[in-house]
Amino acid sequence: MLEQLRTHIGKVVPLEEEEFELIASCFTYRKYKKHQFLIQEGEAVAYNYFVLKGLLKLVYTDESGKEHIVGFAMEDWWETDFPAYYLGKKATMSLECVEDTEVLCLKLEDYRRLCAALPKLEHFFLEKAYLGYIAAQQRIVSTMTTGIKERYEQLLSKYPSLVQRVPKSLLAAYLGVSRETLSRLYP
C-alpha cells in the first residue's frame, strides 16, 4: 500500500529511501465500507485522503436537502473538504464511499511538517493543487458554456473508468441534471 503512494509521488518528484521513510511515517491506513462516511458536514476535518483502492464522492447538500456532487476520487487521487481541512473550519461537504475503499490519511500538521522538511514534497503537493485547480476551472467553464450532452461526453472522454463505476443517478448529480434527463440522453 505504501509502495502505491511512493510510485504516485515519484511520478512528480524523485525520492530517496530515507525521504520516503519520513513520508510513510506520517500516513495512517484505513479501510471503509460502501456508504460509510470519511467526512460528515458540520464536523472537523482531520485528514486529506489518498485513495489506494475504491471510489469516493464529495457531496454538498443544499438547504432544500438536494445533494450536489462536487467530485469523485478513485485510485491515486487525493480528496478532502479542502477549506475545512486547510483552514480548520467545520466541513461544509461530506465525503462518502461509493465502493469499499482503502485510503492513506494525512493530518494537516504532518503535511506541514513534511513540506518544511522536504521541499520537493511541497513541490509535489503544489503540482497536485495546480492540476486540481485547473480541473475545477475547466468544469466550471464547461458547466457555464456547454449542454448536458457535451458535459457527459467530456466526462466519458476524460474519465471512462469512472463512468463505468458510478451509477447514473450519481453521474446526474455530478452533472447537475436529473437522472431522468440523463437517461433520456443516454438510455
Protein Blocks (a to p, Z undefined) as FASTA:
>chain_A
ZZmmmmmmmmmpccdfklmmmmmmmpccddddehiafbdghiacfbdcddfbdcdddddd
dfkopacdfbdcdehiacddfklmmnopacfbdcddfbdcddddddfklmmmmmmmmmml
mmmmmmmmmmmmmmmmmmmmmmmmmcfklmmmmmmmmmmmlmmmpcfklmmmmnopafkl
mmmmmZZ
